[in-house]
Amino acid sequence: MNKKTPRLLFFSIAILLVSLNLRPIMAVIGPIFSFLQEETKLSSAELGILSTLPVIMMGIASLLGGGFIKSVGEVKCITLGLLLIISTSITRYIDHNSISLILSAILGGSGIGLIQSTMPSYIKYYFPHNSNTLMSLFTTGIMAGAAIMAALASPLLTKYGLSITLGSALLPAIVGILSWLFCTKKEIIQKNQNNNSAQLPVKKWYLMIFFGIGTGTYTLVLAWLPPYYVENGWSADQSGYILGVLTITEVISGFIISSFIHKINDKRILLSSVLSMILFGLLYFIILGANSAIIPIILLGLGIGALFPLSLIAALDYADSPQQAGSLLSFVQGGGYLIAALMPTVAGLIRDSFASLQYAWIVMAIGILALIFMTLKLKK
């Protein structure tokens, strides 16, 4: 195997700038939900699909993109993913009718899926000794991108209108692709010819379900937390700020995890702790409703922010080589995102049927309780 290793500092910056682009096209929907619903005349379930479609495409791209990744290489694959995200922003800026929104969700989700399924094997290949830390940085950047967009969506809508708001992910995507090309411009990757022989561990389905249910919490909160507070009397601006604070808390939690994850061998106690935080945050909504944002947002933010990188790192621990890491995480993320994609749409159907999201929190709390028990069987 022949490889030319990029400098760790430059790569860390590039990976952060790339990862910032993997959630804004989804995070922009929630804070402007009411205006968008009035503008497009779509139902809650139909608008929920705008958050679901990218996740579905992320799953499909992860599952089916393995052969494409092997044929064109990681660098070009991640570049293509960023180009698809740029296309999403341009499409939404030009037109925001239902067809354009759906088409852009498909394009953006496919791009995100390509990047998310490729980056772990790239990290494992070049930086095997820093893989846990870099994976935490990657996932933290994903949540940071969501935080920034959630906080800016409503103010952008008020000041510049819907087209600018829906297309606002264009600039960071351009910065991301330029930084990525600069970091990787001299790299030529020559992989072993036995990539296809990477045997997946027997727990692949277990890891996929674990990741899917955990990510379902993230997609549910990202899509429906702002509408939940709006339906309980909070303003659209306030709901956007709440989602922004939540995702900033997720980012802080992700950075904390990044700083010490390399020192922890048995991650099960840590996983159980962060899952308990999420459970208590959901129970707050179930029992006390939306009378406060501080306690549930801190609990959910800290829990979700740590769970996302930990669930991927827990899966990565089962991989013995970069090839196996790529195949395993493509499978785990592919199936996992398809599971997670159900939650925003299910929540939209619940909201249409019961005029409330209360039952959606109950369903998610049951899922988190199941994950706490599943954690016991993960690798030490």
C-alpha positions in Angstrom: 0.0 0.0 0.0 1.3 3.4 -1.0 0.1 6.6 0.7 1.2 10.2 1.1 -0.1 11.4 4.4 -1.6 14.9 4.5 -0.6 17.2 7.4 -2.7 16.6 10.4 -3.4 20.3 11.1 -4.5 21.0 7.6 -6.6 17.9 7.4 -8.3 18.7 10.7 -9.2 22.1 9.4 -10.5 20.7 6.1 -12.5 18.0 7.8 -14.2 20.6 10.1 -15.0 22.9 7.1 -16.4 19.9 5.2 -18.5 18.6 8.1 -20.1 22.0 8.7 -22.0 21.5 5.4 -23.7 18.1 6.3 -26.8 19.4 8.1 -27.7 23.0 7.2 -30.0 21.9 4.3 -32.0 20.0 7.0 -31.7 22.3 9.9 -33.1 25.3 7.9 -36.6 23.7 7.7 -37.6 23.6 11.4 -37.2 27.3 12.4 -39.1 28.5 9.3 -41.6 25.7 9.3 -44.8 27.8 9.7 -43.8 30.3 7.0 -42.8 27.5 4.7 -46.0 25.6 5.3 -48.0 28.7 4.5 -45.9 29.4 1.4 -46.0 25.9 0.0 -49.4 24.8 1.2 -47.9 21.4 2.3 -49.2 19.4 5.3 -47.1 18.7 8.4 -46.4 15.2 7.2 -45.4 16.4 3.7 -43.0 19.0 5.2 -41.7 16.3 7.5 -40.7 14.5 4.3 -38.3 17.4 3.5 -36.4 16.3 6.6 -36.9 12.6 5.9 -35.8 12.5 2.3 -32.2 13.7 2.8 -31.9 11.1 5.6 -33.2 8.4 3.3 -30.8 9.4 0.5 -28.0 9.5 3.1 -28.8 5.8 3.8 -29.1 4.8 0.2 -25.9 6.6 -0.8 -24.1 4.9 2.1 -25.4 1.4 1.2 -24.9 1.6 -2.6 -21.9 4.0 -2.8 -19.2 1.5 -1.9 -18.5 0.4 -5.5 -18.5 4.0 -6.7 -16.1 5.0 -3.9 -13.7 2.2 -4.9 -13.8 3.2 -8.6 -13.2 7.0 -8.2 -11.5 7.2 -4.8 -12.2 9.0 -1.6 -11.0 12.4 -2.6 -13.2 12.7 -5.7 -16.2 11.1 -3.9 -16.2 13.7 -1.1 -15.7 16.4 -3.7 -18.8 15.2 -5.6 -20.7 15.1 -2.4 -19.9 18.8 -1.7 -20.9 19.6 -5.3 -24.3 18.0 -4.8 -24.8 20.1 -1.6 -23.9 23.2 -3.6 -26.5 22.1 -6.3 -29.1 21.8 -3.5 -28.5 25.4 -2.3 -28.6 26.8 -5.9 -31.8 24.9 -6.7 -33.6 26.1 -3.5 -32.4 29.7 -4.2 -33.8 29.7 -7.7 -37.1 28.1 -6.9 -38.8 26.8 -3.7 -41.9 25.1 -4.9 -42.7 21.6 -3.7 -41.0 19.9 -6.6 -37.7 21.9 -6.2 -37.7 21.3 -2.5 -38.1 17.5 -3.0 -35.5 17.4 -5.8 -33.0 19.4 -3.7 -33.6 17.2 -0.7 -32.7 14.1 -2.9 -29.5 15.8 -4.2 -28.4 17.1 -0.9 -29.0 13.8 1.0 -27.1 11.9 -1.7 -24.1 14.3 -1.3 -24.2 14.0 2.5 -24.4 10.2 2.3 -21.4 10.0 0.0 -19.3 12.2 2.3 -20.4 10.4 5.5 -19.7 7.0 4.2 -16.3 7.9 2.7 -14.7 10.1 5.4 -14.4 7.3 8.1 -12.3 5.0 5.9 -10.3 8.0 4.7 -9.5 8.9 8.4 -8.8 5.3 9.3 -6.4 5.0 6.3 -4.3 8.1 6.9 -4.6 8.6 10.7 -5.2 5.2 12.3 -3.8 6.5 15.7 -5.9 9.6 15.6 -9.1 8.1 14.1 -11.3 8.4 17.3 -10.4 12.0 17.8 -10.8 12.9 14.1 -14.2 11.1 14.0 -15.3 13.1 17.0 -14.2 16.3 15.3 -16.0 15.3 12.1 -19.3 14.6 13.9 -18.9 17.7 16.1 -18.6 19.8 12.9 -21.8 18.2 11.6 -23.7 19.3 14.7 -22.0 22.8 14.6 -23.3 23.3 11.0 -26.8 22.5 12.2 -26.4 24.9 15.2 -25.4 27.8 13.0 -28.2 27.3 10.5 -30.8 26.8 13.2 -29.9 30.1 14.8 -29.6 32.1 11.5 -32.7 30.7 9.6 -35.4 32.9 11.1 -33.4 36.1 11.1 -32.3 35.5 7.5 -36.0 34.9 6.5 -37.0 38.1 8.2 -34.3 40.2 6.6 -33.6 38.6 3.2 -36.6 36.4 2.4 -37.2 32.8 1.7 -34.9 32.3 -1.4 -31.8 33.6 0.4 -32.6 31.6 3.5 -33.1 28.3 1.7 -29.9 28.9 -0.4 -27.8 30.2 2.5 -25.8 26.9 2.7 -24.1 27.8 -0.6 -21.2 29.9 0.8 -20.0 27.5 3.4 -20.2 24.6 0.9 -18.0 26.6 -1.5 -15.5 27.2 1.4 -15.7 23.5 2.3 -14.9 22.3 -1.2 -12.0 24.7 -1.7 -10.4 23.7 1.7 -10.9 20.0 0.8 -9.3 20.4 -2.6 -6.4 22.4 -1.2 -5.8 19.8 1.5 -5.9 16.8 -0.9 -4.6 18.3 -4.1 -1.3 16.3 -4.1 -2.7 13.0 -2.9 -2.8 9.8 -5.0 -4.4 6.9 -3.1 -3.5 3.4 -4.1 -5.6 0.8 -2.2 -5.0 -2.8 -1.8 -6.7 -5.0 -4.4 -8.5 -7.0 -1.7 -10.9 -4.3 -0.6 -13.9 -6.4 -1.5 -12.8 -9.2 0.8 -13.2 -7.1 4.0 -15.3 -9.3 6.2 -17.9 -7.4 8.2 -18.2 -8.3 11.9 -21.1 -10.5 13.1 -22.6 -7.6 15.0 -23.1 -5.4 11.9 -26.9 -5.6 12.1 -26.8 -4.8 15.9 -24.6 -1.8 15.3 -26.8 -0.6 12.4 -30.0 -0.7 14.6 -28.2 1.0 17.5 -27.0 3.8 15.2 -30.4 4.1 13.5 -32.4 4.5 16.7 -29.9 7.0 18.2 -29.8 9.0 15.0 -33.6 9.0 14.9 -33.5 11.1 18.0 -31.3 13.6 16.3 -33.4 13.8 13.1 -36.7 14.0 15.2 -35.4 16.9 17.3 -33.8 18.7 14.3 -37.0 18.6 12.3 -39.7 19.1 15.0 -38.3 20.8 18.1 -39.0 24.3 16.7 -42.6 23.5 15.6 -43.2 21.9 19.0 -42.3 25.1 20.8 -44.2 27.3 18.3 -47.4 25.2 18.8 -47.0 25.8 22.5 -46.9 29.6 22.2 -43.3 30.4 21.5 -42.4 32.7 18.6 -40.6 31.4 15.5 -37.5 33.4 16.4 -37.5 31.9 19.9 -37.9 28.4 18.5 -35.0 28.9 16.1 -32.8 30.1 19.0 -33.8 27.1 21.1 -32.7 24.8 18.3 -29.5 26.9 18.0 -28.8 26.5 21.7 -29.5 22.8 21.5 -27.1 22.3 18.7 -24.5 24.5 20.3 -24.8 22.3 23.4 -24.3 19.3 21.1 -21.2 20.9 19.7 -19.8 21.5 23.1 -20.6 17.9 24.1 -18.9 16.7 20.9 -15.7 18.7 21.6 -15.6 17.4 25.1 -15.9 13.8 23.8 -13.1 14.6 21.2 -10.7 15.7 24.0 -10.7 12.4 26.0 -12.3 9.7 23.9 -8.8 8.3 23.0 -8.2 7.5 26.7 -11.4 5.4 27.1 -11.3 1.7 26.2 -14.8 0.6 27.4 -17.3 3.1 26.1 -20.4 1.4 27.4 -20.7 3.3 30.7 -20.2 6.6 28.8 -22.9 5.5 26.2 -25.3 4.6 29.0 -24.8 8.0 30.7 -25.5 10.0 27.5 -28.5 7.9 26.6 -29.9 8.5 30.1 -29.5 12.3 29.5 -31.6 12.0 26.3 -34.2 9.9 28.1 -34.6 12.4 30.9 -34.9 15.2 28.3 -37.6 13.4 26.5 -39.4 12.6 29.8 -39.4 16.3 30.6 -41.4 17.0 27.4 -43.7 14.1 28.1 -44.4 15.1 31.7 -44.0 18.9 31.8 -44.4 19.9 28.1 -42.8 23.1 26.7 -43.1 25.3 29.7 -39.3 25.6 29.8 -36.4 25.2 27.4 -33.4 25.2 29.7 -33.4 21.8 31.3 -34.6 19.6 28.4 -32.4 21.4 25.9 -29.3 21.0 28.0 -30.1 17.3 28.6 -30.9 16.6 25.0 -28.0 18.6 23.7 -25.4 17.0 25.9 -26.8 13.6 25.2 -27.3 13.8 21.4 -24.0 15.6 21.0 -22.1 12.8 22.6 -24.2 9.9 21.2 -23.7 10.7 17.6 -19.8 10.4 17.6 -19.8 7.6 20.2 -22.2 5.4 18.2 -19.9 5.7 15.1 -16.7 5.2 17.2 -18.3 2.2 18.8 -18.9 0.7 15.4 -15.4 1.7 14.2 -13.9 -0.3 17.1 -15.1 -3.4 15.3 -13.0 -2.6 12.2 -9.5 -4.1 11.9 -8.5 -2.2 8.7 -9.4 0.9 6.7 -11.1 -1.3 4.2 -13.3 -2.9 6.8 -13.9 0.4 8.5 -15.3 1.8 5.2 -17.4 -1.2 4.5 -18.7 -1.5 8.1 -19.6 2.2 8.5 -21.2 2.3 5.1 -23.5 -0.5 6.2 -24.1 0.9 9.7 -24.8 4.4 8.4 -26.7 3.2 5.4 -29.2 1.1 7.2 -29.1 3.4 10.3 -30.1 6.5 8.4 -33.0 4.6 6.7 -34.3 3.8 10.2 -33.7 7.3 11.4 -35.5 8.7 8.4 -38.8 7.3 9.7 -38.9 9.5 12.8 -39.6 13.0 11.2 -42.4 11.6 9.0 -43.9 9.5 11.8 -43.8 12.6 14.0 -45.5 14.6 11.2 -48.3 12.0 10.9 -48.7 12.1 14.7 -49.0 15.8 14.7 -51.6 15.8 11.9 -53.6 13.1 13.8 -53.4 14.5 17.3 -52.4 18.1 16.8 -49.5 17.6 19.1 -46.0 16.0 19.1 -46.4 14.6 22.6 -46.8 11.0 21.4 -43.7 11.3 19.2 -41.6 12.0 22.3 -43.1 8.9 24.0 -42.2 6.7 21.0 -38.6 8.1 21.0 -38.2 7.6 24.7 -39.1 3.9 24.3 -36.4 3.7 21.6 -33.8 5.3 23.9 -34.6 3.0 26.7 -34.0 0.0 24.3 -30.6 1.5 23.4 -29.6 1.6 27.1 -30.1 -2.2 27.3 -28.4 -2.7 23.9 -25.3 -0.8 25.1 -24.5 -3.8 27.5 -23.7 -6.0 24.5 -21.3 -3.6 22.7 -17.6 -4.2 22.6 -15.6 -3.2 25.7 
